Amino acid sequence: MGATVIHSRPAPLRAALAKVLRIMDVILHLGAHRTASTSFQAYLRDNAAPLSAQGVAHWGPKRTRSGLFAGVWPGDPTAPGPRAADRAAGRIALALQSQAAQGTAALIVSDENILGLPREGVRARTLYPAAGERVARLAAAFRGRINRAVLSIRCPDAYWASLIAMTAARGRPLPGPHRVAALADSPRSWRDVITDVACALPGVPLLILPHEVFGATPERRLAAMLPGPVTPPMTHARNRLNAAPRLPQMRAALAQAGRDTGHLPQGDGPFTPFTRAQAARLQETYADDLFWLTAGADGLATLITGKPPGAEGKTPARGQTERGQAHDHQGRVAQAG
C-alpha cells in the first residue's frame, strides 16, 4: 500500500518524494524494557526543539501506540481485518513522507513494546519469545525504510528483577518460586534475541548498547545510535523516569489489587527474586553473551561501549556487568552540572 501511495502521484513529485526519503535515516530503537528506555524517550521529547534544529526527530510510544502501528501484529483488537497490515504500511509510508518533507535527516523510532509486552516474557518464562516475528512484521510495514536498529541489553538478574517489580506495581501477580527458577534456567539469552532481531532485519546494521554503560547517559546513547555527528543536548539528560519500585511500593500495589504478597521478602529495599546461585547463573550467561558480542557476534551485530578499540574497548568491565537494582533510581534526579 505504501508503494501505491507514492506511485499514484505525478512523476516529478514522485521522484522528489523518493529523493527526500532517501536522505532521511530511520533508526529503530527497540528498547529493551527496563534499560532506561522511558527516560531516553523523555529526553528526546523534552529536547525536541534543539534536536530538530540538527535534523533529528523521533517517534515515541505516544505516536507509535496511538494508531500508527495498529494492525502490524496479528490479533490487534484496534485494527481487525485481513488488510490491517496493509493499512498500517500505508499510514507509516505517509508519516515517513511527511517527516522527511520537514527536512528531517535522522528519525528515531523508539518503542520497547516492539519486542513484546512485559508480562509476556514473565508468562513464557523466557526473554522475548516472539521478538523475531514482531520485528519482521514491523520491518515489512516500513517497506525497507529502516536504516539501522539499536537494542539495549541488561544483565538478566537485574532485568528480570526490575521487570517483575514493575509489573507487580501495576497489579500483576508475582511469579512463584517455580516460575522464578524457570526464568533463571531458561536457555534463551540475549544472544538468541539478538540473533532473532538480526534475522528479521537482514542487511540492517544492529547496534547493541549495554544498559550498564549507557543507561544513565541518554546523550551518549543518542550519539552512539545516530549515523552522523550531532551535539546531544545536556538539558534533561539526568532525569530518571519509571524506576523499579521498591518493596514497600510493591506490597501496597499488590494489596490494593487483592494479590498475594507472601512471596515478597521483608524490608524496604529493592526486589531481588533470585537466589545467589540463580543470580550467578544469569550473570555468567550475560558474560558469555558479551564475550560473543565482543568476538563479532557472528557478523550479526556490533557491540558499542563508547570506549576506544583495544583490550578494554569492547566489553564492559566486570563490575559494570554485575550492576543490579541499586542502579534503578526513584523519581527525577537533578541535572548534573
N, C-alpha and C positions, 0 to 999 in steps of 0.2 A: 504493500500500500504506500510505503514511503517513496518508492520509485515512481509510482503513479502520480503522486503529488508534484514531483519535480518535472517529470516528462510531459505533463499536461500544460506546462507553461510555454510561451514563445521561446524559440531557440536562443536569442541573445540573453534573455532574462535567465533561462535555464543554465546557460554557460556561466553567467555572473554568479548565480547561487552556488553552483558547483565549485567555482574558484574560491568563494568566501568560505565554504565548508572545508575545503582542503587546507586552509591556513589556520583553522581552529583545531587545537589539540583537545581531545576528550580523555580525561583521566578518570578512571573508575576506582573510587576508594571504597573498599569492601568492608571496612571495619578492621578487625572483628569486634564483637561485643566485648565490653569490659577492657578495652585498650584505649580509653580516653577519647573515644570517637565523638561522644556528645560534646565534650569540651572543645574538640577540634572543630566541630561543626559550628559551635557558638562563636569560636574565634574567627572563622571565615565570615559568618553572618555579621558580627559586630564590626568587622573591618572591611565590609563590602565596598565602601567608597574608595579608600586608598588602594585596595586591590584592583578595583575596576579601572582606576587610573593607570594601572600597569597591565591592563588587558586580561586580568584574571577574574573569572566569575565562578559561582558554584550553585549547584542544586543540592539542597539538603533534604532531610526527611519531610520537612513541611511542604516541599514541592513534589518529591517523588511519591509520597503517600497520600497525596490529595487528588488522585485520579490519573496522574501521568503514567504510572506503571500498571494501572488496572487492566487485568486480562493477560499480563505477561506470563503468569504461572497458572497452571490448571487448577480448577476448583475455586478460583477467586469469586467470592459471592458478590463483589461490587461490579463485576463485569462478566456476566454469564454469556453463553452463546458460543457457537462454533467459530465465529470470526473475531472473538475478543482479542486474540493475539495480533491479528492484522490491524485492528483499530488502534491497539497500543502502539504498534510500529508507526502508524500514521501520525499519532499525536507526538511521538518522540521526534519524528522527522521534522514536523512543523516547528516544534520547540527548538530543535537544533538550528534550523534555518533562521529563526527569529534571533536566537542568541548570537549566531555568527554575524548576522547583519548589524548587530550593535557594536561590532569591532572587537569582539572577544577573541583573544589569542589562545587562551587556555581555559577550559571548562572542567571543573572538578565536580563529579557526580558522587556524592557521599551518602551511603545508607547501609548500615551494618545488617539490616534485615534482608539484604540481597542474599546473604549466605544461608539464611533460615531464621526462624523465630527462636528467641532464647529458650523457651520452655521445651522446644522440640529436641534439643540436644540432651537435656536432662532426662526427658522421657525415653529417648532412644539409647541413653547411656553411652553416648559417643559424640565426638566432635563433628558438627555439621554434616550429617549423613547425606543430605541432598544438595550439597554445595555445588557439585559439578553440573547437575541438571539445571539448577536455578540460574547459575551464571551463564550457562549455554543458552537458555531461553532469553535471558536479558540481552546477551550478545546478538542473538538473532533479531531481537526487536530494534537494536541500534543499527542493524544492517551494515556492519563493518566499520562503524564510525568510532570505535573505541581504539585509542592510540596506545594507551598503557594502563596497567592495573596496579593497584597498591593494596597490600594486605599487611596489617599489623598482627603479630602473634605475641603470646604471653605464656610464661611458664604455666603448665596446666594446673598445678595445685592451686596457684593464686587465681588463675582464670576461673576454674570451677567454683572455688570458694566465693569469689565475687559475684559470679553469675547466680549461684543458688541464693545468696543473700539478697540480691536484687529482686529475684522472682518471689522470694518469701515476703519481702516488704510490700509486694503487690498482691499479697493474699494467697499465693500459690503454696501448696503443701510442701513441706520439706521432704527430700528423699530419705528413705530409711537406710539403715546400715548396709543392707544387701545391694541397694542401688548405688550407694557411695562406693562400695567395694568394686562394683562393676565399672564405674567410671575410672577408678584407679587402675583396673586391669584391662581396660579397653585397648585392643591392639591398634586402633586408629589414632594417629598422631597428626601434628601439624604438617608433617611431610606428606601424608595422604591427602589432606585438604589442599595443600599447595599443588600437588600433582593433579587433582581433580580440576582445580581452577585453571591451571595451565592448559590442560587438555580441552577445556571449554572455550579457551581463548587462544587458539593456535596462531602463532606469529605475533602475538601481542606481548610486549615486554611486561614481566611481572616482577615488581619490586617488593621485597619483604623487609618491613621495618619492625624490629623488636620493640615491644612496649617498654621494656626495661631501659631502653636508650632514648626513645622518642616520646614516651607518654606524657612527660611533664613539660615538653617544649614544642608546642604546636608550630612555632615559627620554623624550627628545624625540620619538622615533618613536612611542612609546606614546601620548603626549599628543596627537600630531597625528592619530592614527587613531581615537581614541575620540570619540563624539558629544557627550559631556558632560564637565564638569570632573572631574578626578581629580588626586591628588597622586602622581606617579610616584615610586616608591622609588629612592633612590640606591645602596642596597646592591646589590652585584654588578653595578653599572652599567658598570664598566670592565674586566670580564672579557672576554677575546678568545679565541674558540674557532675551530677549523677554519681557521686561517690558511693561505694558499697556501704549499706547500713551496718551499724554495729549491733551487738547482741540485744541491748535494750529496745532499739527500734524494731528489730525483727520480732521480739516477743510481743510487742504492742500490736504490730501489724497482723501477726498470726492470730493472736487472741481476738482481735476485732473481727477477723474473718471466720472465727469459730474453728480455727485449725489447732491441731495438737502442737504444743511447744515442748513436749517431753524430750525430743532429740537435741534440744539446744543446751549447751553447757551453761553453767552458772558464770556470773561475772558480767563485766560491761565492755569487754574487749572486742576485737574483730572475730568474725566467724571462721572457724577452721574445721571443716568436716572430716579431714583425713587423719589417719594415724601417722605416726612418724615414718613407719615403713611404707605406707601408701604414698605419702608425700615424697619420700626419697625415690620411689619408682617413677613417679611422674617427673621429677626433676631430672632423673637420669635419661628418660625418654626425650625431654626437651634438649638436653645436652647433645644427644645423638642427632636430633633434628638440626640443631645449629651447626654441628660438625658437617652434616650432609650439605647444608646450605653453603658453608664456608668452602667446601670442596667443589662447589659449582652446581649443586642441585641437579645433576644430570642435564644441565642446559635448560632447565625449565624455569628458573627464577634467579634473581640476583639479591643477595643479602646486602642491605645497606646499614652501616653503623655510624656514618658520619665521621669516621676516623680515616686517616690516610692509609693506603695499602701497606701491608707489611705483616710482620708476625702478629701484631695486635690490631690490625686494621679491619678484620673481617668479623670476628666473633666477639660478643660482649664478654667482659671479664666475668669470672666465675661468680663473684659476689653479685653482679648485676642480674645474672640469670636466676638467682635464688631470692629475688625480692618478692615479698608477698603482700599480705593485707596491710602491713604498715605503710604501704605506699598508696593506699586509697585514702584520699583526703575528703573531709567533710566541707560542704559549702564552698564559698569563694575565698580564695587566698589573695591578699593584697599583691598588686603587681610589684615584682622585683625591680628596683631602680636601675 
